[in-house]
Amino acid sequence: MGSTHKPGQKKKQMTRIEFTSLLEINGKNNSRCAAMAKKRSVQGIDLLFNKRFMQAAALLLLFYFVILPYWEIIVAICFYAIFIYALLRSKSHETKRNEVLEKDIEEIDAMNGLDFEQYLGALFEEMGYMVKFTPASGDYGADLLLTKGNRTIAVQAKRYSSTVGVKAVQEASGAKGFYKTNEAWVVTNNSFTKNACNFAEKIQVRLIDRDQLINFIVRHKNKKLEKVMSPKAITPTVGENDKA
């Protein structure tokens, strides 16, 4: 007897074969896509490498044929530019400092605290001190640090419209310990209370009040006037009656 098949059995077998073939075709296509993607990635890396190589070669040629033959001139120009920049900056700093030092005591009274510190810095520089400004906040009691020879000084600046009390003296003394200076000053455009003066004397803090500050200003202006005037201009003439 011949074999008997149930209805639809052959069709199911054909469907499985077709499905298996389809999977094999998809697998081959995926492999080809992966290979093509890998090939393109390698080509992209090679192209990028070649581009970077060409750029490096162009820079090398530029250095060899353009910069290297004239390197002495280029270096000289660079040094000259740096020198001019430093000179202009120094001149600008000097001009600004001179403008600040032209202020009189009434103009100082109208300054804010930061401007007063800048003024004192310029004044002390003119008096021969090396000046360093402390940070605006967290200064530990000192607004300026002065150095002159073996002397180091912590300065507390107080631009006040009223008298300066004990607290400023305490701050200056604390700054002396923190910055390890050998002197501490409090400078104000006003005056000090009696308690502040007594306390400063006990702990050896120098107090510079309005009168002493004016004295510093006058000495500076007189010194500047002496530089401006020539020796011939200030030499007195001898009259006929003064001759021996």
C-alpha positions as CSV (number, residue, x, y, z in Angstrom):
1,M,0.0,0.0,0.0
2,G,1.2,3.4,-0.8
3,S,2.0,5.9,1.9
4,T,-0.8,8.1,3.0
5,H,-0.4,11.8,3.8
6,K,-2.6,13.8,5.9
7,P,-4.0,16.9,4.3
8,G,-1.6,19.9,4.4
9,Q,1.5,17.9,5.6
10,K,3.4,18.5,2.3
11,K,2.6,22.2,2.4
12,K,3.9,22.5,6.0
13,Q,7.2,20.8,5.0
14,M,7.7,23.2,2.1
15,T,7.1,26.1,4.4
16,R,9.8,25.0,6.8
17,I,12.3,24.7,4.0
18,E,11.5,28.1,2.7
19,F,11.8,29.6,6.2
20,T,15.2,27.9,6.7
21,S,16.4,29.2,3.3
22,L,15.2,32.7,4.2
23,L,17.2,32.6,7.5
24,E,20.3,31.6,5.6
25,I,19.9,34.4,3.1
26,N,19.4,36.9,5.9
27,G,22.5,35.7,7.7
28,K,24.6,36.0,4.6
29,N,23.2,39.6,4.0
30,N,24.0,40.5,7.6
31,S,27.5,39.2,7.3
32,R,28.0,41.2,4.1
33,C,26.7,44.4,5.8
34,A,29.0,43.9,8.7
35,A,32.0,43.3,6.5
36,M,31.1,46.4,4.4
37,A,30.7,48.5,7.6
38,K,34.0,47.3,8.9
39,K,35.7,48.1,5.6
40,R,34.2,51.6,5.5
41,S,35.4,52.2,9.1
42,V,38.9,51.2,8.2
43,Q,38.8,53.4,5.2
44,G,37.6,56.3,7.3
45,I,40.4,55.8,9.8
46,D,42.9,55.7,6.9
47,L,41.4,58.8,5.4
48,L,41.6,60.7,8.8
49,F,45.2,59.5,9.3
50,N,46.2,60.6,5.9
51,K,44.5,64.0,6.5
52,R,46.4,64.5,9.8
53,F,49.6,63.3,8.2
54,M,49.2,65.9,5.4
55,Q,48.5,68.6,7.9
56,A,51.6,67.7,9.9
57,A,53.7,67.6,6.7
58,A,52.4,71.0,5.7
59,L,53.3,72.5,9.1
60,L,56.8,70.9,8.9
61,L,57.4,72.3,5.4
62,L,56.1,75.7,6.6
63,F,58.6,75.6,9.5
64,Y,61.5,74.4,7.4
65,F,61.1,76.8,4.5
66,V,59.5,79.9,6.0
67,I,60.3,80.1,9.8
68,L,63.6,78.4,10.1
69,P,65.6,80.6,7.7
70,Y,64.3,83.7,9.5
71,W,64.2,82.3,13.1
72,E,66.6,84.9,14.4
73,I,64.5,87.8,13.1
74,I,61.3,86.2,14.4
75,V,62.8,85.7,17.9
76,A,64.1,89.3,17.9
77,I,60.6,90.6,16.9
78,C,59.0,88.5,19.7
79,F,61.5,89.8,22.3
80,Y,61.0,93.4,21.0
81,A,57.2,93.1,21.2
82,I,57.5,91.7,24.8
83,F,59.8,94.6,25.8
84,I,57.5,97.2,24.3
85,Y,54.5,95.6,26.1
86,A,56.3,95.6,29.4
87,L,57.4,99.2,28.9
88,L,53.9,100.4,28.1
89,R,52.5,98.5,31.0
90,S,55.1,100.0,33.4
91,K,54.4,103.5,32.0
92,S,50.7,103.0,32.4
93,H,51.2,101.8,36.0
94,E,53.4,104.8,36.8
95,T,51.0,107.3,35.2
96,K,48.1,105.8,37.2
97,R,50.1,105.9,40.4
98,N,51.0,109.5,39.9
99,E,47.4,110.4,39.3
100,V,46.5,108.7,42.5
101,L,49.2,110.4,44.5
102,E,47.9,113.8,43.3
103,K,45.0,113.4,45.6
104,D,44.8,115.7,48.7
105,I,43.3,114.8,52.1
106,E,39.8,116.1,51.2
107,E,39.7,113.8,48.2
108,I,41.0,110.9,50.3
109,D,38.1,111.5,52.7
110,A,35.7,110.9,49.8
111,M,37.4,107.6,48.8
112,N,35.9,104.2,49.5
113,G,37.9,101.6,51.5
114,L,39.4,99.9,48.4
115,D,40.5,103.2,46.8
116,F,42.1,104.2,50.1
117,E,44.1,101.0,50.1
118,Q,45.3,101.6,46.6
119,Y,46.3,105.1,47.5
120,L,48.3,103.9,50.5
121,G,50.0,101.3,48.3
122,A,51.1,104.0,45.8
123,L,52.2,106.3,48.6
124,F,54.3,103.6,50.4
125,E,55.8,102.5,47.0
126,E,56.9,106.1,46.6
127,M,58.4,106.0,50.0
128,G,60.6,103.0,49.0
129,Y,58.6,100.1,50.3
130,M,57.7,97.0,48.3
131,V,53.9,96.7,48.5
132,K,51.8,93.6,48.3
133,F,48.0,93.7,48.6
134,T,46.1,91.0,50.5
135,P,42.9,89.5,49.2
136,A,39.8,91.7,49.5
137,S,38.1,89.1,51.7
138,G,39.9,86.8,54.2
139,D,42.8,89.2,54.7
140,Y,43.3,88.1,58.3
141,G,43.5,91.8,59.5
142,A,46.0,93.2,57.0
143,D,45.2,95.2,53.8
144,L,48.8,95.7,52.7
145,L,52.1,94.0,53.4
146,L,55.2,96.2,53.2
147,T,58.8,95.2,52.8
148,K,61.9,97.4,53.1
149,G,65.2,95.8,53.8
150,N,64.8,93.6,56.8
151,R,61.5,95.3,57.8
152,T,58.2,93.6,57.1
153,I,55.0,95.4,58.1
154,A,51.3,94.4,58.1
155,V,49.2,97.4,57.5
156,Q,45.5,97.8,58.4
157,A,43.9,100.6,56.3
158,K,40.9,102.4,57.8
159,R,39.2,105.1,55.8
160,Y,36.7,106.3,58.4
161,S,34.4,109.2,58.9
162,S,34.7,108.7,62.7
163,T,37.5,107.8,65.1
164,V,39.1,104.3,64.9
165,G,38.7,102.1,67.9
166,V,40.4,99.1,69.6
167,K,39.2,96.5,67.0
168,A,41.4,97.8,64.3
169,V,44.4,97.6,66.6
170,Q,43.5,94.0,67.4
171,E,43.2,93.1,63.7
172,A,46.6,94.6,62.9
173,S,48.2,92.7,65.8
174,G,46.6,89.4,64.6
175,A,47.8,90.1,61.0
176,K,51.3,90.6,62.4
177,G,51.2,87.1,63.9
178,F,49.5,85.5,60.9
179,Y,51.8,87.0,58.2
180,K,54.9,86.7,60.5
181,T,55.9,90.4,60.0
182,N,58.0,92.2,62.6
183,E,55.8,95.3,62.6
184,A,52.1,96.2,62.5
185,W,50.5,99.5,61.5
186,V,47.0,101.0,61.4
187,V,46.7,103.9,59.0
188,T,43.6,106.1,59.0
189,N,42.4,109.4,57.5
190,N,40.9,110.2,60.9
191,S,42.0,109.8,64.5
192,F,42.1,107.1,67.2
193,T,40.2,106.7,70.4
194,K,42.1,106.9,73.6
195,N,41.6,103.2,74.3
196,A,43.0,102.4,70.9
197,C,46.1,104.5,71.6
198,N,46.7,102.9,75.0
199,F,46.1,99.4,73.7
200,A,48.4,99.9,70.7
201,E,51.1,101.1,73.0
202,K,50.8,98.0,75.1
203,I,51.0,95.5,72.1
204,Q,53.4,97.7,70.0
205,V,51.2,98.5,67.1
206,R,52.1,101.8,65.3
207,L,49.1,104.2,64.7
208,I,49.3,106.6,61.8
209,D,46.5,109.2,62.1
210,R,45.3,112.0,59.9
211,D,48.1,114.4,60.8
212,Q,50.9,111.9,60.1
213,L,49.2,110.9,56.9
214,I,49.1,114.5,55.8
215,N,52.8,114.7,56.7
216,F,53.5,111.7,54.4
217,I,51.6,113.4,51.6
218,V,53.4,116.7,52.0
219,R,56.8,115.0,52.1
220,H,56.0,113.1,48.9
221,K,54.9,116.3,47.1
222,N,57.9,118.2,48.2
223,K,60.2,115.4,47.1
224,K,58.4,115.4,43.7
225,L,58.8,119.2,43.4
226,E,62.5,118.9,44.1
227,K,62.8,116.4,41.2
228,V,61.0,118.7,38.8
229,M,63.0,121.8,39.7
230,S,66.5,121.9,38.3
231,P,69.5,122.8,40.6
232,K,70.0,126.0,38.6
233,A,66.4,127.1,39.2
234,I,66.8,126.8,43.0
235,T,70.3,128.2,43.3
236,P,70.1,131.7,44.7
237,T,71.7,134.5,42.6
238,V,74.5,136.6,44.2
239,G,73.9,140.3,44.2
240,E,76.5,143.0,44.1
241,N,76.2,143.8,47.8
242,D,76.7,140.1,48.7
243,K,80.1,139.9,47.0
244,A,83.1,139.9,49.3
